[in-house]
């Protein structure tokens, strides 16, 4: 979890390189956890999210960073929009 927060903190445009990973979370890289994360994300995404993690991704934490910054804000917007529409229905 700490490594995932660190990857998100790199920002939307800065990739998480293998050198970054070796310096920040050496154990996760060498136990295969970062690679497993990439496979998990690739297997469980679909549509736009799948496109985000399929191209120009260096490793699992880089895939998570891209997914977080590119897709989760859209979901938040959709949730807010749905909530607003539901609230408007209640008022009528």
Gaussian input, Z-matrix of N, CA and C with variables (Angstrom, degrees):
# hf/3-21g

backbone

0 1
 N
 C     1     B1
 C     2     B2     1     A1
 N     3     B3     2     A2     1     D1
 C     4     B4     3     A3     2     D2
 C     5     B5     4     A4     3     D3
 N     6     B6     5     A5     4     D4
 C     7     B7     6     A6     5     D5
 C     8     B8     7     A7     6     D6
 N     9     B9     8     A8     7     D7
 C    10    B10     9     A9     8     D8
 C    11    B11    10    A10     9     D9
 N    12    B12    11    A11    10    D10
 C    13    B13    12    A12    11    D11
 C    14    B14    13    A13    12    D12
 N    15    B15    14    A14    13    D13
 C    16    B16    15    A15    14    D14
 C    17    B17    16    A16    15    D15
 N    18    B18    17    A17    16    D16
 C    19    B19    18    A18    17    D17
 C    20    B20    19    A19    18    D18
 N    21    B21    20    A20    19    D19
 C    22    B22    21    A21    20    D20
 C    23    B23    22    A22    21    D21
 N    24    B24    23    A23    22    D22
 C    25    B25    24    A24    23    D23
 C    26    B26    25    A25    24    D24
 N    27    B27    26    A26    25    D25
 C    28    B28    27    A27    26    D26
 C    29    B29    28    A28    27    D27
 N    30    B30    29    A29    28    D28
 C    31    B31    30    A30    29    D29
 C    32    B32    31    A31    30    D30
 N    33    B33    32    A32    31    D31
 C    34    B34    33    A33    32    D32
 C    35    B35    34    A34    33    D33
 N    36    B36    35    A35    34    D34
 C    37    B37    36    A36    35    D35
 C    38    B38    37    A37    36    D36
 N    39    B39    38    A38    37    D37
 C    40    B40    39    A39    38    D38
 C    41    B41    40    A40    39    D39
 N    42    B42    41    A41    40    D40
 C    43    B43    42    A42    41    D41
 C    44    B44    43    A43    42    D42
 N    45    B45    44    A44    43    D43
 C    46    B46    45    A45    44    D44
 C    47    B47    46    A46    45    D45
 N    48    B48    47    A47    46    D46
 C    49    B49    48    A48    47    D47
 C    50    B50    49    A49    48    D48
 N    51    B51    50    A50    49    D49
 C    52    B52    51    A51    50    D50
 C    53    B53    52    A52    51    D51
 N    54    B54    53    A53    52    D52
 C    55    B55    54    A54    53    D53
 C    56    B56    55    A55    54    D54
 N    57    B57    56    A56    55    D55
 C    58    B58    57    A57    56    D56
 C    59    B59    58    A58    57    D57
 N    60    B60    59    A59    58    D58
 C    61    B61    60    A60    59    D59
 C    62    B62    61    A61    60    D60
 N    63    B63    62    A62    61    D61
 C    64    B64    63    A63    62    D62
 C    65    B65    64    A64    63    D63
 N    66    B66    65    A65    64    D64
 C    67    B67    66    A66    65    D65
 C    68    B68    67    A67    66    D66
 N    69    B69    68    A68    67    D67
 C    70    B70    69    A69    68    D68
 C    71    B71    70    A70    69    D69
 N    72    B72    71    A71    70    D70
 C    73    B73    72    A72    71    D71
 C    74    B74    73    A73    72    D72
 N    75    B75    74    A74    73    D73
 C    76    B76    75    A75    74    D74
 C    77    B77    76    A76    75    D75
 N    78    B78    77    A77    76    D76
 C    79    B79    78    A78    77    D77
 C    80    B80    79    A79    78    D78
 N    81    B81    80    A80    79    D79
 C    82    B82    81    A81    80    D80
 C    83    B83    82    A82    81    D81
 N    84    B84    83    A83    82    D82
 C    85    B85    84    A84    83    D83
 C    86    B86    85    A85    84    D84
 N    87    B87    86    A86    85    D85
 C    88    B88    87    A87    86    D86
 C    89    B89    88    A88    87    D87
 N    90    B90    89    A89    88    D88
 C    91    B91    90    A90    89    D89
 C    92    B92    91    A91    90    D90
 N    93    B93    92    A92    91    D91
 C    94    B94    93    A93    92    D92
 C    95    B95    94    A94    93    D93
 N    96    B96    95    A95    94    D94
 C    97    B97    96    A96    95    D95
 C    98    B98    97    A97    96    D96
 N    99    B99    98    A98    97    D97
 C   100   B100    99    A99    98    D98
 C   101   B101   100   A100    99    D99
 N   102   B102   101   A101   100   D100
 C   103   B103   102   A102   101   D101
 C   104   B104   103   A103   102   D102
 N   105   B105   104   A104   103   D103
 C   106   B106   105   A105   104   D104
 C   107   B107   106   A106   105   D105
 N   108   B108   107   A107   106   D106
 C   109   B109   108   A108   107   D107
 C   110   B110   109   A109   108   D108
 N   111   B111   110   A110   109   D109
 C   112   B112   111   A111   110   D110
 C   113   B113   112   A112   111   D111
 N   114   B114   113   A113   112   D112
 C   115   B115   114   A114   113   D113
 C   116   B116   115   A115   114   D114
 N   117   B117   116   A116   115   D115
 C   118   B118   117   A117   116   D116
 C   119   B119   118   A118   117   D117
 N   120   B120   119   A119   118   D118
 C   121   B121   120   A120   119   D119
 C   122   B122   121   A121   120   D120
 N   123   B123   122   A122   121   D121
 C   124   B124   123   A123   122   D122
 C   125   B125   124   A124   123   D123
 N   126   B126   125   A125   124   D124
 C   127   B127   126   A126   125   D125
 C   128   B128   127   A127   126   D126
 N   129   B129   128   A128   127   D127
 C   130   B130   129   A129   128   D128
 C   131   B131   130   A130   129   D129
 N   132   B132   131   A131   130   D130
 C   133   B133   132   A132   131   D131
 C   134   B134   133   A133   132   D132
 N   135   B135   134   A134   133   D133
 C   136   B136   135   A135   134   D134
 C   137   B137   136   A136   135   D135
 N   138   B138   137   A137   136   D136
 C   139   B139   138   A138   137   D137
 C   140   B140   139   A139   138   D138
 N   141   B141   140   A140   139   D139
 C   142   B142   141   A141   140   D140
 C   143   B143   142   A142   141   D141
 N   144   B144   143   A143   142   D142
 C   145   B145   144   A144   143   D143
 C   146   B146   145   A145   144   D144
 N   147   B147   146   A146   145   D145
 C   148   B148   147   A147   146   D146
 C   149   B149   148   A148   147   D147
 N   150   B150   149   A149   148   D148
 C   151   B151   150   A150   149   D149
 C   152   B152   151   A151   150   D150
 N   153   B153   152   A152   151   D151
 C   154   B154   153   A153   152   D152
 C   155   B155   154   A154   153   D153
 N   156   B156   155   A155   154   D154
 C   157   B157   156   A156   155   D155
 C   158   B158   157   A157   156   D156
 N   159   B159   158   A158   157   D157
 C   160   B160   159   A159   158   D158
 C   161   B161   160   A160   159   D159
 N   162   B162   161   A161   160   D160
 C   163   B163   162   A162   161   D161
 C   164   B164   163   A163   162   D162
 N   165   B165   164   A164   163   D163
 C   166   B166   165   A165   164   D164
 C   167   B167   166   A166   165   D165
 N   168   B168   167   A167   166   D166
 C   169   B169   168   A168   167   D167
 C   170   B170   169   A169   168   D168
 N   171   B171   170   A170   169   D169
 C   172   B172   171   A171   170   D170
 C   173   B173   172   A172   171   D171
 N   174   B174   173   A173   172   D172
 C   175   B175   174   A174   173   D173
 C   176   B176   175   A175   174   D174
 N   177   B177   176   A176   175   D175
 C   178   B178   177   A177   176   D176
 C   179   B179   178   A178   177   D177
 N   180   B180   179   A179   178   D178
 C   181   B181   180   A180   179   D179
 C   182   B182   181   A181   180   D180
 N   183   B183   182   A182   181   D181
 C   184   B184   183   A183   182   D182
 C   185   B185   184   A184   183   D183
 N   186   B186   185   A185   184   D184
 C   187   B187   186   A186   185   D185
 C   188   B188   187   A187   186   D186
 N   189   B189   188   A188   187   D187
 C   190   B190   189   A189   188   D188
 C   191   B191   190   A190   189   D189
 N   192   B192   191   A191   190   D190
 C   193   B193   192   A192   191   D191
 C   194   B194   193   A193   192   D192
 N   195   B195   194   A194   193   D193
 C   196   B196   195   A195   194   D194
 C   197   B197   196   A196   195   D195
 N   198   B198   197   A197   196   D196
 C   199   B199   198   A198   197   D197
 C   200   B200   199   A199   198   D198
 N   201   B201   200   A200   199   D199
 C   202   B202   201   A201   200   D200
 C   203   B203   202   A202   201   D201
 N   204   B204   203   A203   202   D202
 C   205   B205   204   A204   203   D203
 C   206   B206   205   A205   204   D204
 N   207   B207   206   A206   205   D205
 C   208   B208   207   A207   206   D206
 C   209   B209   208   A208   207   D207
 N   210   B210   209   A209   208   D208
 C   211   B211   210   A210   209   D209
 C   212   B212   211   A211   210   D210
 N   213   B213   212   A212   211   D211
 C   214   B214   213   A213   212   D212
 C   215   B215   214   A214   213   D213
 N   216   B216   215   A215   214   D214
 C   217   B217   216   A216   215   D215
 C   218   B218   217   A217   216   D216
 N   219   B219   218   A218   217   D217
 C   220   B220   219   A219   218   D218
 C   221   B221   220   A220   219   D219
 N   222   B222   221   A221   220   D220
 C   223   B223   222   A222   221   D221
 C   224   B224   223   A223   222   D222
 N   225   B225   224   A224   223   D223
 C   226   B226   225   A225   224   D224
 C   227   B227   226   A226   225   D225
 N   228   B228   227   A227   226   D226
 C   229   B229   228   A228   227   D227
 C   230   B230   229   A229   228   D228
 N   231   B231   230   A230   229   D229
 C   232   B232   231   A231   230   D230
 C   233   B233   232   A232   231   D231
 N   234   B234   233   A233   232   D232
 C   235   B235   234   A234   233   D233
 C   236   B236   235   A235   234   D234
 N   237   B237   236   A236   235   D235
 C   238   B238   237   A237   236   D236
 C   239   B239   238   A238   237   D237
 N   240   B240   239   A239   238   D238
 C   241   B241   240   A240   239   D239
 C   242   B242   241   A241   240   D240
 N   243   B243   242   A242   241   D241
 C   244   B244   243   A243   242   D242
 C   245   B245   244   A244   243   D243
 N   246   B246   245   A245   244   D244
 C   247   B247   246   A246   245   D245
 C   248   B248   247   A247   246   D246
 N   249   B249   248   A248   247   D247
 C   250   B250   249   A249   248   D248
 C   251   B251   250   A250   249   D249
 N   252   B252   251   A251   250   D250
 C   253   B253   252   A252   251   D251
 C   254   B254   253   A253   252   D252
 N   255   B255   254   A254   253   D253
 C   256   B256   255   A255   254   D254
 C   257   B257   256   A256   255   D255
 N   258   B258   257   A257   256   D256
 C   259   B259   258   A258   257   D257
 C   260   B260   259   A259   258   D258
 N   261   B261   260   A260   259   D259
 C   262   B262   261   A261   260   D260
 C   263   B263   262   A262   261   D261
 N   264   B264   263   A263   262   D262
 C   265   B265   264   A264   263   D263
 C   266   B266   265   A265   264   D264
 N   267   B267   266   A266   265   D265
 C   268   B268   267   A267   266   D266
 C   269   B269   268   A268   267   D267
 N   270   B270   269   A269   268   D268
 C   271   B271   270   A270   269   D269
 C   272   B272   271   A271   270   D270
 N   273   B273   272   A272   271   D271
 C   274   B274   273   A273   272   D272
 C   275   B275   274   A274   273   D273

   B1=1.4429
   B2=1.5298
   B3=1.3219
   B4=1.4625
   B5=1.5281
   B6=1.3114
   B7=1.4630
   B8=1.5291
   B9=1.3316
   B10=1.4649
   B11=1.5321
   B12=1.3263
   B13=1.4668
   B14=1.5247
   B15=1.3217
   B16=1.4625
   B17=1.5282
   B18=1.3334
   B19=1.4661
   B20=1.5287
   B21=1.3237
   B22=1.4650
   B23=1.5238
   B24=1.3123
   B25=1.4594
   B26=1.5166
   B27=1.3188
   B28=1.4646
   B29=1.5310
   B30=1.3264
   B31=1.4602
   B32=1.5158
   B33=1.3036
   B34=1.4607
   B35=1.5270
   B36=1.3270
   B37=1.4592
   B38=1.5259
   B39=1.3252
   B40=1.4721
   B41=1.5197
   B42=1.3289
   B43=1.4598
   B44=1.5183
   B45=1.3241
   B46=1.4587
   B47=1.5253
   B48=1.3205
   B49=1.4621
   B50=1.5278
   B51=1.3188
   B52=1.4616
   B53=1.5261
   B54=1.3288
   B55=1.4688
   B56=1.5288
   B57=1.3407
   B58=1.4680
   B59=1.5243
   B60=1.3209
   B61=1.4650
   B62=1.5175
   B63=1.3264
   B64=1.4679
   B65=1.5270
   B66=1.3195
   B67=1.4661
   B68=1.5268
   B69=1.3270
   B70=1.4551
   B71=1.5336
   B72=1.3333
   B73=1.4756
   B74=1.5378
   B75=1.2968
   B76=1.4666
   B77=1.5244
   B78=1.3255
   B79=1.4659
   B80=1.5182
   B81=1.3335
   B82=1.4678
   B83=1.5293
   B84=1.3148
   B85=1.4714
   B86=1.5214
   B87=1.3037
   B88=1.4691
   B89=1.5266
   B90=1.3275
   B91=1.4706
   B92=1.5262
   B93=1.3330
   B94=1.4625
   B95=1.5166
   B96=1.3326
   B97=1.4651
   B98=1.5297
   B99=1.3290
   B100=1.4669
   B101=1.5310
   B102=1.3128
   B103=1.4668
   B104=1.5307
   B105=1.3200
   B106=1.4649
   B107=1.5303
   B108=1.3300
   B109=1.4573
   B110=1.5279
   B111=1.3251
   B112=1.4696
   B113=1.5239
   B114=1.3211
   B115=1.4677
   B116=1.5287
   B117=1.3139
   B118=1.4621
   B119=1.5330
   B120=1.3185
   B121=1.4639
   B122=1.5266
   B123=1.3259
   B124=1.4648
   B125=1.5263
   B126=1.3172
   B127=1.4608
   B128=1.5197
   B129=1.3219
   B130=1.4574
   B131=1.5243
   B132=1.3269
   B133=1.4595
   B134=1.5174
   B135=1.3208
   B136=1.4554
   B137=1.5285
   B138=1.3077
   B139=1.4637
   B140=1.5130
   B141=1.3441
   B142=1.4660
   B143=1.5242
   B144=1.3228
   B145=1.4681
   B146=1.5284
   B147=1.3193
   B148=1.4573
   B149=1.5279
   B150=1.3158
   B151=1.4676
   B152=1.5225
   B153=1.3173
   B154=1.4679
   B155=1.5208
   B156=1.3199
   B157=1.4674
   B158=1.5250
   B159=1.3254
   B160=1.4678
   B161=1.5304
   B162=1.3084
   B163=1.4648
   B164=1.5159
   B165=1.3241
   B166=1.4599
   B167=1.5298
   B168=1.3225
   B169=1.4583
   B170=1.5233
   B171=1.3239
   B172=1.4585
   B173=1.5215
   B174=1.3348
   B175=1.4641
   B176=1.5332
   B177=1.3016
   B178=1.4543
   B179=1.5186
   B180=1.3198
   B181=1.4650
   B182=1.5243
   B183=1.3113
   B184=1.4624
   B185=1.5318
   B186=1.3321
   B187=1.4716
   B188=1.5232
   B189=1.3206
   B190=1.4584
   B191=1.5290
   B192=1.3346
   B193=1.4707
   B194=1.5285
   B195=1.3323
   B196=1.4628
   B197=1.5218
   B198=1.3110
   B199=1.4575
   B200=1.5338
   B201=1.3051
   B202=1.4619
   B203=1.5298
   B204=1.3246
   B205=1.4627
   B206=1.5245
   B207=1.3297
   B208=1.4643
   B209=1.5206
   B210=1.3042
   B211=1.4572
   B212=1.5175
   B213=1.3033
   B214=1.4629
   B215=1.5291
   B216=1.3343
   B217=1.4703
   B218=1.5284
   B219=1.3272
   B220=1.4614
   B221=1.5180
   B222=1.3028
   B223=1.4601
   B224=1.5228
   B225=1.3144
   B226=1.4558
   B227=1.5269
   B228=1.3265
   B229=1.4591
   B230=1.5290
   B231=1.3180
   B232=1.4619
   B233=1.5310
   B234=1.3162
   B235=1.4645
   B236=1.5226
   B237=1.3262
   B238=1.4660
   B239=1.5295
   B240=1.3367
   B241=1.4636
   B242=1.5345
   B243=1.3136
   B244=1.4589
   B245=1.5299
   B246=1.3148
   B247=1.4601
   B248=1.5201
   B249=1.3231
   B250=1.4705
   B251=1.5285
   B252=1.3299
   B253=1.4588
   B254=1.5250
   B255=1.3127
   B256=1.4639
   B257=1.5314
   B258=1.3253
   B259=1.4565
   B260=1.5269
   B261=1.3262
   B262=1.4688
   B263=1.5256
   B264=1.3246
   B265=1.4673
   B266=1.5295
   B267=1.3099
   B268=1.4734
   B269=1.5226
   B270=1.3304
   B271=1.4620
   B272=1.5210
   B273=1.3244
   B274=1.4718
   B275=1.4623
   A1=111.10
   A2=116.04
   A3=120.65
   A4=110.44
   A5=117.03
   A6=121.30
   A7=110.80
   A8=116.81
   A9=120.31
   A10=110.38
   A11=117.46
   A12=120.87
   A13=110.26
   A14=116.30
   A15=120.59
   A16=110.17
   A17=117.46
   A18=121.39
   A19=110.70
   A20=117.08
   A21=120.94
   A22=109.94
   A23=115.83
   A24=121.55
   A25=114.46
   A26=117.53
   A27=120.77
   A28=110.59
   A29=116.78
   A30=120.71
   A31=112.68
   A32=114.44
   A33=121.45
   A34=112.41
   A35=117.62
   A36=120.49
   A37=115.28
   A38=117.54
   A39=121.05
   A40=109.35
   A41=116.20
   A42=120.18
   A43=111.81
   A44=115.35
   A45=122.14
   A46=106.05
   A47=116.26
   A48=120.58
   A49=110.77
   A50=115.32
   A51=120.05
   A52=110.95
   A53=117.04
   A54=120.43
   A55=110.31
   A56=116.73
   A57=120.92
   A58=110.11
   A59=115.38
   A60=120.45
   A61=112.06
   A62=116.04
   A63=119.31
   A64=111.43
   A65=116.52
   A66=120.17
   A67=111.80
   A68=117.77
   A69=121.56
   A70=113.87
   A71=116.09
   A72=118.86
   A73=110.09
   A74=114.36
   A75=123.51
   A76=111.94
   A77=117.48
   A78=121.12
   A79=112.56
   A80=117.01
   A81=120.61
   A82=111.83
   A83=115.75
   A84=120.03
   A85=110.01
   A86=116.17
   A87=120.11
   A88=114.53
   A89=117.57
   A90=119.69
   A91=110.66
   A92=116.04
   A93=120.30
   A94=114.20
   A95=117.84
   A96=121.14
   A97=112.33
   A98=117.24
   A99=120.48
   A100=110.03
   A101=116.42
   A102=120.31
   A103=110.70
   A104=117.13
   A105=121.13
   A106=111.21
   A107=117.00
   A108=120.92
   A109=110.34
   A110=116.43
   A111=119.88
   A112=110.61
   A113=117.37
   A114=120.57
   A115=111.27
   A116=116.40
   A117=121.05
   A118=110.94
   A119=116.62
   A120=120.79
   A121=110.52
   A122=116.94
   A123=119.75
   A124=111.93
   A125=117.60
   A126=120.90
   A127=113.01
   A128=118.46
   A129=121.34
   A130=114.42
   A131=118.25
   A132=119.60
   A133=110.02
   A134=114.53
   A135=121.16
   A136=108.05
   A137=116.90
   A138=121.30
   A139=112.70
   A140=114.96
   A141=120.62
   A142=112.30
   A143=116.12
   A144=120.14
   A145=110.49
   A146=116.85
   A147=120.95
   A148=110.68
   A149=116.50
   A150=120.67
   A151=110.58
   A152=116.91
   A153=121.53
   A154=111.12
   A155=117.52
   A156=119.76
   A157=113.67
   A158=117.82
   A159=120.40
   A160=113.19
   A161=117.68
   A162=120.86
   A163=112.21
   A164=114.97
   A165=122.58
   A166=112.71
   A167=115.99
   A168=122.22
   A169=107.90
   A170=116.39
   A171=120.55
   A172=113.90
   A173=117.32
   A174=120.90
   A175=108.65
   A176=117.45
   A177=121.68
   A178=114.27
   A179=117.14
   A180=118.91
   A181=111.66
   A182=116.89
   A183=119.85
   A184=109.99
   A185=116.52
   A186=120.69
   A187=109.82
   A188=118.13
   A189=121.81
   A190=110.63
   A191=116.44
   A192=121.38
   A193=109.91
   A194=116.52
   A195=120.22
   A196=111.34
   A197=117.07
   A198=121.17
   A199=109.96
   A200=116.60
   A201=121.16
   A202=111.34
   A203=117.06
   A204=120.70
   A205=113.62
   A206=117.99
   A207=120.22
   A208=114.47
   A209=118.29
   A210=120.45
   A211=114.67
   A212=119.11
   A213=120.07
   A214=113.34
   A215=120.02
   A216=117.57
   A217=112.07
   A218=118.23
   A219=121.52
   A220=110.90
   A221=116.84
   A222=120.77
   A223=109.47
   A224=117.61
   A225=121.79
   A226=110.20
   A227=116.07
   A228=120.77
   A229=110.74
   A230=117.05
   A231=120.91
   A232=111.08
   A233=116.39
   A234=120.14
   A235=109.87
   A236=117.61
   A237=121.47
   A238=110.87
   A239=116.05
   A240=120.51
   A241=110.56
   A242=116.81
   A243=120.87
   A244=110.83
   A245=117.30
   A246=121.46
   A247=110.74
   A248=116.55
   A249=120.13
   A250=111.23
   A251=116.69
   A252=120.20
   A253=111.02
   A254=116.33
   A255=120.34
   A256=110.62
   A257=116.47
   A258=120.99
   A259=110.50
   A260=117.39
   A261=121.10
   A262=111.03
   A263=117.56
   A264=120.86
   A265=110.91
   A266=115.96
   A267=120.74
   A268=111.34
   A269=116.53
   A270=121.21
   A271=112.19
   A272=117.72
   A273=121.32
   A274=112.99
   D1=-41.28
   D2=179.16
   D3=-62.01
   D4=-40.98
   D5=179.78
   D6=-66.44
   D7=-36.38
   D8=179.50
   D9=-67.75
   D10=-40.43
   D11=176.54
   D12=-64.44
   D13=-39.85
   D14=178.32
   D15=-61.75
   D16=-43.33
   D17=-179.98
   D18=-63.29
   D19=-42.06
   D20=178.06
   D21=-61.09
   D22=-39.52
   D23=-179.59
   D24=-64.99
   D25=-16.71
   D26=177.27
   D27=-66.42
   D28=-21.55
   D29=177.89
   D30=100.14
   D31=173.99
   D32=-175.62
   D33=-72.32
   D34=-33.34
   D35=-170.67
   D36=-104.37
   D37=-7.69
   D38=-177.02
   D39=-101.55
   D40=116.41
   D41=-179.35
   D42=-70.81
   D43=151.38
   D44=173.37
   D45=-91.88
   D46=104.98
   D47=-176.40
   D48=-84.93
   D49=165.53
   D50=176.86
   D51=-63.55
   D52=-34.32
   D53=177.10
   D54=-64.35
   D55=-41.06
   D56=176.06
   D57=-59.42
   D58=-45.22
   D59=-178.77
   D60=-62.14
   D61=-44.49
   D62=179.78
   D63=-62.01
   D64=-34.50
   D65=179.60
   D66=-78.02
   D67=-36.34
   D68=-172.63
   D69=-92.11
   D70=-42.11
   D71=-175.51
   D72=-143.58
   D73=64.80
   D74=-177.73
   D75=-52.75
   D76=-46.20
   D77=-176.99
   D78=-60.92
   D79=-41.63
   D80=-179.50
   D81=-64.62
   D82=-34.46
   D83=179.00
   D84=-68.95
   D85=-47.54
   D86=-171.63
   D87=-83.64
   D88=-7.69
   D89=171.85
   D90=-94.60
   D91=-5.95
   D92=179.20
   D93=89.47
   D94=2.71
   D95=-176.97
   D96=-64.34
   D97=-37.91
   D98=-178.95
   D99=-67.56
   D100=-39.65
   D101=176.99
   D102=-66.04
   D103=-41.14
   D104=178.01
   D105=-62.91
   D106=-37.45
   D107=177.14
   D108=-61.97
   D109=-42.94
   D110=178.72
   D111=-61.61
   D112=-44.90
   D113=179.38
   D114=-63.33
   D115=-42.06
   D116=179.15
   D117=-61.26
   D118=-47.84
   D119=-179.94
   D120=-62.34
   D121=-43.84
   D122=179.96
   D123=-64.86
   D124=-35.64
   D125=-179.03
   D126=-75.76
   D127=-27.27
   D128=-173.47
   D129=-104.14
   D130=1.79
   D131=177.82
   D132=-101.86
   D133=157.25
   D134=-179.12
   D135=-148.86
   D136=160.11
   D137=175.91
   D138=64.40
   D139=-135.00
   D140=-178.45
   D141=-61.30
   D142=-38.36
   D143=179.72
   D144=-62.69
   D145=-39.42
   D146=178.34
   D147=-64.03
   D148=-40.27
   D149=177.81
   D150=-62.73
   D151=-40.47
   D152=-179.86
   D153=-60.51
   D154=-43.72
   D155=-175.46
   D156=-90.94
   D157=-5.14
   D158=-178.24
   D159=-87.21
   D160=-22.40
   D161=-173.95
   D162=-120.87
   D163=136.30
   D164=173.99
   D165=57.04
   D166=42.81
   D167=176.78
   D168=-113.04
   D169=130.96
   D170=-175.09
   D171=-88.26
   D172=-32.09
   D173=-175.63
   D174=-166.50
   D175=-177.13
   D176=-176.21
   D177=-63.14
   D178=-41.16
   D179=179.54
   D180=-72.66
   D181=-29.10
   D182=174.31
   D183=-69.21
   D184=-38.76
   D185=176.30
   D186=-62.62
   D187=-43.40
   D188=178.76
   D189=-62.28
   D190=-43.35
   D191=179.51
   D192=-59.31
   D193=-47.98
   D194=-179.43
   D195=-64.84
   D196=-43.25
   D197=-179.84
   D198=-62.11
   D199=-45.42
   D200=-179.44
   D201=-60.17
   D202=-50.12
   D203=-174.90
   D204=-76.33
   D205=-26.04
   D206=-177.02
   D207=-97.34
   D208=-31.18
   D209=-174.05
   D210=-108.77
   D211=-39.21
   D212=-175.90
   D213=-64.79
   D214=-36.70
   D215=174.74
   D216=-60.50
   D217=-34.81
   D218=178.20
   D219=-65.55
   D220=-40.13
   D221=179.24
   D222=-65.31
   D223=-42.63
   D224=178.89
   D225=-59.42
   D226=-42.83
   D227=178.30
   D228=-62.21
   D229=-42.52
   D230=179.66
   D231=-64.82
   D232=-40.03
   D233=178.15
   D234=-63.79
   D235=-44.38
   D236=178.65
   D237=-62.00
   D238=-42.85
   D239=-179.67
   D240=-63.45
   D241=-44.76
   D242=178.94
   D243=-63.40
   D244=-41.67
   D245=178.09
   D246=-62.69
   D247=-42.61
   D248=178.60
   D249=-63.27
   D250=-41.84
   D251=178.91
   D252=-65.01
   D253=-40.45
   D254=178.90
   D255=-65.22
   D256=-42.64
   D257=178.28
   D258=-62.17
   D259=-39.76
   D260=178.49
   D261=-63.49
   D262=-35.64
   D263=178.61
   D264=-66.30
   D265=-38.80
   D266=-179.51
   D267=-62.55
   D268=-35.69
   D269=-176.40
   D270=-69.45
   D271=-27.08
   D272=-175.78
   D273=-75.97

